[in-house]
Amino acid sequence: MYVGQAIRRREDERILRGRSRFLDDIVLPELAHLAFVRSPHAHARVLAVRRPAGVLAVITAEDLHGCARPPRVDGMAGIELADAPHPLLADGIVRYVGQPVAAVVAESRAAAEDAAERVEVEYEPLEAVVDPRAGEPLLRFSRVAGDAAAAFAAAAHVTRADRVIPRVAAVPMEPRGAIVDPHPQLLTVYSSSQSAHRPRAQLAEILARPEETIRVVVPDVGGGFGSKGTLPVETPLVALAALQLARPVKWAEDRLENFLSAPQGRGARGSVELALDADGRVLALRARLLSDLGAYLLPSTPMPPHTMAMLLSGCYAIPAFDVMLTGTRTNKVPTAPYRGAGRPEGNYLIETALDAAARELGFDPVELRRRNLVREFPYVTPLGWTYDSGDFERCLDTAVSLVRPERSRAGEVAVGTGVALAVERSGGLWERAEIRAADGRFEVRAGSVPSGQGHHTLFAQIAAERLGVELDAVDILTGDSAALPDGVGSFASRSTAMGGSAVASAVDELVAQGRALASERLGARAEFRDGRFFTSDRSLGWGDLGELTASVRFASEQAFSSGAYAAVVAVSRATGAVEVRRLVGVDDAGRIINPLLAEGQVLGGAVQGLGASLSEQVVHDEDGQPTSSSLLDYALLTAADVPPIETAYVETPSPLNPLGAKGIGESGAIGVPPAIANAIADALGVHLDPPFTAEKVWRAAGAPPSTGGGS
């Protein structure tokens, strides 16, 4: 009835009519405002901080001793981490431009920002480390599977691909922020976040207070892309100021602050070697990976590099691996998940290495991939993850047929076609949902928090279909830690597979309760269909049963989405301009609940993947000063820059959840960059790393190859 239908987002009317409520729209009585004093140096000692007069409060690191601790950092299995958590405020040393040194509270935002400029900080500059190859290790991870050494010794051919993946910024439409209302028994935190319960747990840990004394409310969120997946180090300072002053305090960062201090993504180097036999089958992969972690470890900093290493197998049945990963400290803002969170990096490394092998061996790159595909599921990779379902070959064939390949290196405009498969982990862990039925209406409370994806529509579709009621009879509540005992949130493309499955499971539990109650009242076993409970001669509807509630904590192993992306590009040798003529994305996200929402996620991810390919890069000079910290300098694509994008879907339902669903929110960001890189390499005969700026491409393009026959 509803699942599988392209239903328009029910959220849109409210947002388009201006009835949305973002963090900056919230005004509380006696609201004070907080601004941060941020380091102008990438690396320096803090010798003295002189506080201005005439403000409500000034907080420095010395004020935090005994009342707050840095956020805890937990690694994944097998990861070694240094003790380098991000301090709430710089305590004796700053390690990146934009690091908070002090917090100033005043009656208005303007007054707080003016006072922050009057705080005098004395620094002793130190040498900055910008190149991760020169940084001290903060993270180590290695994984060996099979006999890679023997495979390389016996290989007919070895390909080595050295790659650099630049840092990028998430640039959500709405920057980060928090408002804290310090009621005596309940600290209420309004946060622009991708979760309500995870920030509550992190804040409780930092402030050493019970979770039940904190309520986190997430209003409408203007985008997150991973950068709002962990509690900002600034939020505990807002809470401490509110507690100190016994009045609400607000912090809402501006665009410059967001560029300087919000976690950034990517930033990796990889040397990948493939051992191949004479028939083009990959016998082993050896990789040495280096991640630029930035100045400190945030709670989620270890996740992307670990995922990058674990997903180097891609969609391929490679029997042996030797992978070593090091993450080092640089004098930059820390990294954390950004759309894809390690999947784009790992996928870029394996997919561009395969293209390099195809060029060296004279193979068609599609045929080389086809010879190495995983074809039987579930498939346990040698690195230790289990692909639950998929049809990688059908995705590949569909993408190639839709893109209509072209190739021409002659003339002033070189044309090439690139393909890239993609696999991404999605979901995993658990999620909570509750449902309450009363008077024929239903309220669903979900732990997955939206930041623009359309959760309220999706969850209503799932619930209404299983309840057998109209869509308008279902209300969705998200983003309030007081409404649910626990929850996880929205990240890692988990909302449909985990949040949706929690909703489905809660509805199924409610139906079971309703069937039992109806059977009791009707005096015979009742069956349920089309929203009513039937015996042979009588029936009851939901409105006849009174109030019912059900709560489910749904747990599952992670599912694995997959897909194939293909691009045709034209490169001007005279200017270096890259024109993406066609872009195709074929995705397998299991069962698609709402094709319209799925399409929006694929297109959004593809455009972010295009930006990472063509123009986006966080740049620092040799002193660690960021030179791309505004929208004048950090080149986001506009609608005019986006080529035609054609999409298609392959559905191999996941056996891990009742919906058969897998994630689809990050596939475009994963598959597009290697497809574009491979297309440019096909056009020019030489590999380049992103971003593919005109100058970089022009220097590599050169003159067209000679066609012979005299001058």
C-alpha positions in Angstrom: 0.0 0.0 0.0 2.7 2.5 0.9 6.1 0.7 1.0 7.7 1.0 -2.4 5.7 4.1 -3.3 7.3 7.4 -4.3 5.4 9.5 -1.8 6.4 13.1 -1.5 8.0 14.2 1.8 5.4 15.2 4.3 8.0 17.5 5.9 8.3 19.8 2.8 5.1 21.8 3.2 6.1 22.9 6.7 9.6 23.8 5.7 8.6 25.6 2.5 6.0 27.6 4.4 8.6 28.8 6.9 7.2 26.8 9.8 10.4 24.9 10.4 12.3 25.4 13.7 16.0 25.3 13.5 18.3 25.9 16.4 18.8 29.6 15.7 15.0 30.1 15.8 14.8 29.1 19.4 14.5 32.0 21.9 14.3 31.4 25.6 13.7 33.9 28.4 16.8 35.6 29.7 18.9 34.0 27.0 22.6 34.8 27.1 25.1 34.3 24.3 28.5 32.6 24.2 31.3 33.3 21.8 34.7 31.6 21.6 38.2 33.0 21.5 39.9 30.8 18.9 43.6 30.4 18.2 45.1 32.3 15.3 48.1 29.9 15.4 48.3 26.4 14.1 50.7 25.5 16.9 51.7 27.7 19.9 52.1 27.8 23.7 49.5 29.8 25.5 51.4 31.9 28.0 48.6 34.1 29.4 44.9 34.8 29.0 43.7 38.3 30.2 40.0 38.6 30.7 38.0 41.6 29.8 35.6 43.3 32.2 31.9 44.0 31.6 30.8 40.5 30.6 28.7 37.8 32.2 31.5 35.2 32.3 34.8 34.3 30.8 35.8 30.6 31.0 39.4 29.4 30.4 41.0 25.9 30.8 41.9 26.6 34.4 38.2 27.0 35.2 37.5 23.5 34.0 39.7 21.5 36.3 37.5 19.2 38.4 34.3 20.0 36.6 34.7 18.7 33.1 36.9 16.2 31.3 37.8 15.7 27.6 35.5 13.5 25.5 36.4 9.8 25.7 37.8 8.1 22.5 37.1 4.5 22.0 38.7 2.6 19.1 37.6 -0.4 17.1 38.9 -3.9 17.7 42.6 -4.1 16.8 43.3 -0.4 16.7 46.0 1.1 18.9 45.3 4.7 19.9 47.5 7.3 21.6 46.1 9.3 24.5 45.2 12.5 22.6 41.6 13.5 23.3 40.4 16.9 22.2 40.5 19.3 25.2 37.4 21.5 25.8 39.7 24.5 25.9 43.4 24.8 25.1 45.3 24.1 28.3 48.8 25.5 27.8 49.1 24.7 24.0 47.1 25.2 20.9 47.4 22.7 18.0 45.3 24.2 15.1 43.9 27.4 13.9 40.5 27.8 15.3 41.0 25.8 18.5 38.9 27.2 21.3 41.0 29.0 23.9 38.4 30.7 26.0 34.6 31.2 26.1 32.9 34.6 26.7 29.3 35.0 27.7 27.4 38.3 27.3 23.8 39.5 27.0 23.8 39.5 23.2 25.6 37.7 20.4 27.2 40.9 19.2 28.4 41.8 22.8 29.8 38.3 23.2 31.7 38.5 19.9 33.0 42.0 20.7 34.2 40.8 24.2 35.9 37.8 22.7 37.9 40.1 20.5 39.0 42.0 23.7 40.3 38.8 25.4 44.1 39.2 25.3 46.0 35.9 24.7 49.7 35.8 24.7 51.2 33.1 22.5 54.6 31.6 21.8 54.4 30.3 18.2 55.8 26.8 17.5 56.6 25.0 14.3 53.5 23.5 12.6 53.3 20.0 11.1 51.2 20.1 7.9 52.3 17.0 6.1 50.9 13.9 7.8 54.1 12.0 6.7 56.0 14.1 9.3 53.4 13.8 12.1 53.6 11.6 15.3 51.4 8.5 15.1 48.1 8.6 17.0 46.5 5.5 15.5 47.8 2.2 14.3 46.0 -0.8 12.7 47.1 -3.8 10.7 45.4 -6.8 9.2 47.0 -9.8 7.4 44.9 -12.5 5.8 46.0 -15.3 3.6 49.6 -15.6 2.3 50.1 -12.3 0.6 53.9 -12.7 0.4 53.6 -15.9 -1.5 51.0 -14.4 -3.8 53.3 -11.5 -4.7 56.2 -13.8 -5.2 54.2 -16.0 -7.7 52.4 -13.1 -9.4 52.7 -12.7 -13.2 52.3 -8.9 -12.8 52.4 -6.4 -9.9 50.7 -3.0 -10.1 51.5 -0.3 -7.6 49.2 2.8 -7.3 50.2 5.7 -5.0 47.2 7.9 -4.3 46.5 11.1 -2.3 42.9 11.9 -1.2 42.6 15.6 0.0 40.8 16.9 3.0 37.3 18.2 2.4 34.8 20.1 4.5 31.2 19.1 5.1 29.7 22.6 4.8 26.2 21.9 6.0 23.7 24.6 5.2 23.2 25.2 8.9 26.4 25.4 11.0 26.6 23.8 14.4 25.3 25.2 17.7 23.7 24.5 21.0 21.4 26.1 23.6 21.4 24.9 27.2 18.6 25.6 29.6 19.8 24.8 33.2 16.7 23.8 35.1 17.8 22.5 38.5 16.8 18.9 38.1 17.1 18.7 34.3 19.7 20.2 32.0 17.9 20.7 28.7 20.2 20.9 25.7 19.0 22.0 22.2 21.5 20.7 19.7 21.8 20.7 15.9 22.8 17.1 15.8 22.4 13.8 14.1 21.3 12.1 17.3 19.7 12.9 20.6 20.9 10.1 22.8 24.6 9.9 21.8 25.2 13.6 22.6 23.4 13.0 25.9 25.7 10.1 26.8 28.8 12.1 25.7 27.8 15.2 27.7 27.1 13.1 30.7 30.5 11.6 30.5 32.2 15.0 30.0 30.3 16.7 32.9 30.3 13.6 35.2 26.6 13.7 35.8 23.9 11.1 35.3 22.3 10.8 31.9 18.9 11.0 33.4 19.6 14.6 34.5 20.2 15.6 30.8 17.6 16.0 28.1 18.7 16.6 24.5 16.3 18.0 22.0 17.2 18.1 18.3 15.0 20.6 16.3 15.0 20.8 12.6 18.6 20.2 11.3 19.9 21.9 8.2 22.3 19.1 7.1 25.0 17.2 8.9 26.8 14.8 6.5 28.7 13.4 9.5 30.0 16.6 10.9 27.2 16.7 13.5 27.5 13.1 14.4 29.5 13.6 17.5 29.1 16.2 20.3 31.0 19.4 19.5 33.7 20.1 22.1 32.0 23.6 22.3 28.7 22.2 23.7 30.0 21.3 27.2 31.2 24.9 27.5 27.7 26.2 26.8 26.4 23.8 29.4 29.0 24.9 32.0 28.3 28.6 31.3 24.5 28.0 31.7 25.0 26.1 35.0 27.4 28.8 36.3 25.0 31.7 35.4 21.8 29.8 36.2 20.2 31.0 32.9 20.0 29.7 29.4 23.1 30.2 27.1 23.3 29.9 23.4 26.1 29.3 20.9 25.6 29.3 17.2 28.7 29.2 15.0 29.1 31.3 11.9 30.4 30.1 8.6 34.0 31.0 9.4 33.9 29.1 12.7 32.4 26.1 10.9 35.3 26.0 8.4 37.9 26.5 11.1 36.6 24.2 13.9 34.0 21.7 12.6 35.5 18.2 12.0 36.7 17.7 8.4 36.7 14.6 6.3 39.0 12.4 4.2 42.7 13.4 4.2 44.5 10.1 3.3 47.4 8.7 1.4 47.6 5.2 0.2 50.1 3.0 -1.6 48.2 -0.1 -3.0 49.9 -3.0 -4.7 48.0 -5.7 -6.6 49.4 -9.1 -7.4 47.8 -10.5 -10.5 48.1 -13.8 -12.4 48.4 -13.9 -16.2 44.6 -14.1 -16.6 44.1 -10.8 -14.7 42.9 -12.4 -11.4 44.0 -10.5 -8.3 45.8 -12.8 -6.0 46.6 -10.4 -3.2 46.5 -6.8 -2.2 49.2 -5.0 -0.1 48.5 -1.5 1.2 50.3 1.0 3.3 47.8 3.7 4.4 48.4 7.1 6.1 45.6 9.2 7.5 45.8 12.8 8.5 43.9 12.8 11.8 44.5 16.4 12.7 45.5 17.8 16.1 43.4 15.6 18.4 41.2 12.5 18.5 37.5 13.1 18.6 35.3 10.1 19.7 34.6 9.2 16.0 38.0 10.1 14.5 39.2 6.4 14.4 36.2 5.3 12.4 36.9 6.5 8.9 40.5 5.3 8.6 39.5 1.9 10.1 36.7 1.6 7.5 39.1 2.7 4.7 41.4 -0.2 5.6 38.6 -2.8 6.1 36.9 -2.0 2.8 40.0 -2.3 0.5 38.6 -5.6 -0.7 35.8 -3.7 -2.5 33.5 -5.9 -4.6 36.2 -8.4 -5.4 37.1 -11.9 -4.3 40.8 -11.2 -3.4 42.1 -14.1 -1.3 45.0 -12.5 0.5 45.7 -9.1 2.2 48.5 -7.3 3.9 47.2 -3.9 5.2 49.0 -1.5 7.5 47.3 1.8 8.6 48.9 4.7 10.4 47.1 7.9 11.5 49.3 10.8 12.4 48.9 14.2 14.2 49.0 17.4 12.2 48.3 20.9 13.2 44.8 21.0 11.6 41.3 20.6 12.9 40.6 16.9 13.7 39.0 14.6 11.1 35.8 12.6 11.7 33.1 11.0 9.6 32.1 12.9 6.5 29.6 11.4 4.0 31.0 7.9 3.4 33.4 8.0 6.4 36.2 5.9 5.1 34.2 4.1 2.4 35.1 6.7 -0.3 38.8 6.5 0.6 39.0 2.7 0.5 36.9 2.5 -2.6 39.0 5.1 -4.4 42.2 3.2 -3.6 41.0 -0.2 -4.9 39.1 1.1 -7.9 41.9 3.4 -9.3 44.4 0.6 -8.6 42.4 -1.8 -10.7 42.3 0.7 -13.6 46.0 1.2 -13.3 46.4 -2.6 -13.6 44.1 -2.7 -16.6 46.2 0.0 -18.4 49.4 -1.8 -17.6 48.1 -5.2 -18.8 46.1 -4.0 -21.7 42.9 -5.3 -20.3 39.5 -3.7 -20.7 38.9 -2.3 -17.1 35.3 -3.6 -17.1 36.5 -7.1 -18.0 39.2 -7.0 -15.4 36.6 -6.2 -12.8 34.3 -8.9 -14.0 37.0 -11.5 -13.6 37.4 -10.7 -9.9 33.8 -10.1 -8.7 32.3 -11.6 -5.6 29.3 -13.7 -6.9 28.1 -15.8 -3.9 26.5 -14.4 -0.8 26.9 -14.1 2.1 30.6 -13.5 1.5 33.1 -13.2 4.3 36.0 -11.0 3.2 39.5 -12.0 4.2 39.6 -8.7 6.2 36.7 -9.9 8.3 33.5 -8.3 7.2 30.5 -10.2 5.8 28.6 -9.0 2.7 25.0 -10.1 3.3 23.7 -9.8 -0.2 24.4 -8.3 -3.6 24.6 -8.6 -7.4 27.8 -6.7 -8.3 27.9 -7.9 -11.9 24.3 -6.7 -12.6 25.2 -3.3 -11.2 28.3 -3.1 -13.3 26.6 -4.2 -16.5 23.7 -1.8 -16.0 26.0 1.2 -15.4 28.1 0.4 -18.5 25.0 0.1 -20.7 23.5 3.3 -19.5 26.6 5.5 -19.7 27.3 4.7 -23.4 31.1 4.7 -23.2 33.2 7.0 -25.4 37.0 7.3 -25.8 39.2 9.6 -27.9 42.6 10.9 -27.1 43.2 12.6 -30.5 42.5 16.2 -30.9 42.3 19.1 -28.5 39.4 17.6 -26.6 40.2 14.2 -25.0 37.3 12.0 -24.1 37.3 9.0 -21.7 35.0 6.7 -19.8 35.5 5.6 -16.2 33.8 3.0 -14.1 33.9 2.2 -10.4 32.1 -0.3 -8.3 31.3 0.6 -4.7 30.5 -1.3 -1.6 29.5 0.3 1.7 28.7 -0.9 5.2 25.4 0.4 6.5 23.5 0.0 9.6 24.6 -2.3 12.4 24.4 -1.9 16.2 20.8 -1.3 17.3 18.0 1.2 17.3 14.9 2.0 19.4 11.3 2.7 18.3 8.1 2.9 20.2 4.5 3.2 19.1 1.4 4.3 20.9 -2.2 3.7 19.6 -5.1 5.6 20.9 -8.5 6.5 19.3 -7.4 5.3 15.9 -4.3 7.5 15.8 -0.7 6.3 16.1 2.4 8.1 17.5 5.7 6.6 16.5 8.8 7.6 18.4 12.1 6.8 16.7 15.7 7.1 17.8 16.9 7.9 14.2 17.1 11.7 13.9 16.6 13.4 10.5 18.8 16.1 9.1 17.0 16.5 5.8 16.6 12.9 4.6 12.8 12.6 5.0 12.6 10.2 8.0 9.1 11.4 9.0 7.7 10.3 5.6 9.7 7.1 5.5 8.8 5.9 9.0 5.1 6.8 8.4 5.1 4.7 5.3 6.5 1.7 7.1 4.1 2.1 10.1 1.0 2.8 8.0 1.5 -0.2 5.8 1.9 -2.6 8.6 -0.9 -1.1 10.6 -3.3 -1.1 7.7 -4.2 2.6 8.1 -4.0 5.8 6.2 -0.7 7.6 6.2 -2.2 10.7 7.9 -3.1 8.6 10.9 0.5 8.2 11.8 2.5 10.9 13.6 6.3 10.6 13.9 8.3 12.0 16.8 12.1 12.2 16.6 14.9 14.1 18.2 14.0 14.1 21.9 15.9 12.0 24.4 13.0 12.3 26.9 10.7 10.6 24.5 12.6 7.3 24.3 14.7 5.5 26.9 17.6 5.1 24.5 18.6 5.4 20.8 21.5 5.6 18.5 20.9 8.2 15.7 21.4 8.8 12.0 24.8 8.1 10.5 26.4 5.4 8.3 23.3 5.1 6.1 21.6 3.3 8.9 18.2 5.1 9.2 16.1 2.8 7.0 17.8 -0.5 7.8 18.0 0.1 11.6 15.5 2.9 12.4 13.0 1.7 9.9 13.3 -1.9 11.0 12.9 -0.8 14.6 9.6 1.0 13.6 8.5 -2.1 11.7 9.3 -4.4 14.6 7.5 -2.1 17.1 4.4 -2.1 14.8 4.5 -5.9 14.6 4.6 -6.0 18.4 1.6 -3.6 18.6 -0.3 -5.8 16.1 0.4 -8.9 18.2 -1.0 -7.1 21.3 -4.0 -5.9 19.3 -4.7 -9.4 18.0 -4.5 -10.9 21.5 -6.8 -8.2 22.9 -9.3 -8.5 20.0 -9.3 -12.3 20.4 -10.1 -12.0 24.0 -13.0 -9.5 23.4 -14.4 -11.4 20.4 -14.2 -14.8 22.1 -12.3 -16.4 19.2 -8.9 -16.2 17.6 -8.8 -13.0 15.6 -6.9 -12.5 12.3 -5.5 -9.1 11.3 -5.8 -7.5 7.8 -6.4 -4.1 6.4 -6.3 -2.4 9.8 -9.0 -4.6 11.4 -9.1 -7.7 13.6 -11.5 -10.4 12.3 -13.2 -13.5 13.5 -15.6 -15.4 11.3 -18.5 -13.0 12.0 -17.2 -9.9 13.8 -14.4 -7.5 13.7 -12.8 -4.7 15.7 -10.7 -1.7 14.5 -7.8 0.0 16.2 -10.1 2.6 17.7 -12.1 -0.1 19.5 -9.1 -1.4 21.4 -8.2 1.5 23.6 -4.7 2.6 24.2 -1.8 0.2 23.3 1.9 0.8 23.4 4.9 -1.2 22.1 8.6 -0.6 22.4 11.3 -2.5 20.5 15.1 -2.3 20.5 16.1 -3.8 17.1 19.6 -5.1 16.7 21.4 -6.3 13.6 24.7 -6.9 12.1 25.8 -4.3 9.5 24.4 -4.7 6.0 26.4 -4.0 2.8 25.0 -1.8 0.0 26.7 -1.8 -3.3 26.6 -0.2 -6.7 28.4 0.9 -9.9 29.1 4.4 -11.1 30.2 5.3 -14.6 31.2 8.7 -16.2 32.1 10.1 -19.6 34.3 13.1 -19.4 35.8 15.5 -22.0 39.1 17.3 -21.2 40.2 20.4 -23.0 44.0 20.2 -23.5 44.1 24.0 -24.1 42.5 25.0 -20.8 42.4 21.8 -18.6 38.7 22.2 -18.2 36.9 19.0 -17.3 33.4 18.5 -18.6 31.4 15.6 -17.2 29.2 14.7 -20.1 27.3 11.9 -18.5 27.2 10.3 -15.0 25.4 7.1 -14.1 24.7 5.6 -10.7 23.3 2.1 -10.2 22.6 1.3 -6.6 21.7 -1.8 -4.7 20.2 -0.8 -1.3 18.1 -3.9 -0.9 14.4 -3.2 -0.8 13.6 0.5 -1.6 11.0 1.8 0.7 10.4 5.2 -1.1 12.0 5.5 -4.5 11.6 9.3 -4.4 13.6 9.6 -1.2 16.2 7.1 -2.5 16.6 9.1 -5.6 17.2 12.3 -3.6 19.9 10.5 -1.5 21.7 9.2 -4.6 21.7 12.5 -6.3 22.8 14.4 -3.2 25.6 12.0 -2.7 26.6 12.1 -6.3 26.8 15.9 -6.3 29.0 15.8 -3.2 31.1 13.2 -4.9 31.4 15.5 -7.9 32.5 18.4 -5.7 35.1 16.2 -4.1 36.3 15.3 -7.6 36.3 18.6 -9.4 36.7 21.4 -7.0 36.7 20.8 -3.2 39.8 20.8 -1.1 40.8 22.1 2.3 44.1 23.8 1.9 46.7 24.9 4.5 49.9 26.8 3.9 53.3 25.7 5.3 52.5 27.4 8.6 49.3 25.5 9.1 47.1 28.5 8.2 43.9 27.4 6.4 43.6 29.2 3.1 40.1 27.9 2.1 38.0 28.9 5.1 35.2 30.8 3.3 32.8 30.1 0.5 34.8 32.4 -1.7 37.9 30.1 -1.3 36.3 26.7 -0.8 34.7 25.9 -4.2 31.3 24.2 -3.8 29.5 23.2 -7.0 26.4 25.1 -8.0 23.4 23.7 -9.9 24.9 25.0 -13.1 28.0 22.7 -12.6 26.0 19.5 -12.2 25.9 17.3 -15.3 23.0 15.0 -16.2 22.8 12.1 -13.7 21.0 9.0 -14.6 20.1 6.5 -11.9 19.0 2.9 -11.8 18.4 0.4 -9.0 19.1 -3.3 -8.3 17.4 -4.8 -5.4 18.9 -7.7 -3.5 17.1 -7.7 -0.2 19.2 -8.0 3.0 18.4 -11.0 5.1 19.4 -9.1 8.2 16.2 -7.1 8.8 12.5 -7.4 8.3 12.4 -4.7 5.6 15.2 -6.3 3.5 16.7 -2.7 3.4 20.2 -1.5 3.2 21.6 2.1 3.2 21.7 4.4 0.2 22.7 7.8 1.6 26.4 7.6 0.8 26.8 5.7 -2.4 27.2 8.7 -4.7 30.0 10.1 -2.5 31.7 6.7 -2.7 31.4 5.8 -6.3 31.6 9.1 -8.2 35.2 10.1 -7.3 37.0 7.0 -8.7 34.6 6.9 -11.7 35.6 10.5 -12.6 39.3 9.8 -11.9 39.3 6.7 -14.1 37.5 8.6 -16.8 40.1 11.3 -16.8 42.9 8.7 -16.8 41.2 7.0 -19.8 41.1 10.3 -21.6 44.7 11.4 -20.9 46.5 8.1 -20.3 47.7 9.3 -16.9 46.2 9.1 -13.5 45.6 12.3 -11.5 44.3 12.7 -7.9 41.4 15.1 -7.1 40.4 17.8 -7.1 40.7 17.9 -10.9 41.2 21.7 -11.2 41.9 23.2 -14.6 45.5 24.0 -13.8 46.3 20.5 -12.6 44.6 18.9 -15.6 46.1 21.3 -18.1 49.6 20.5 -16.8 49.0 16.8 -17.3 47.1 17.0 -20.6 49.8 18.2 -22.9 49.5 18.0 -26.7 47.3 15.4 -28.4 49.2 12.2 -29.5 50.7 12.4 -32.9 48.7 10.7 -35.6 51.7 10.3 -37.9 52.2 11.4 -41.5 54.5 14.5 -41.3 54.4 17.9 -39.8 
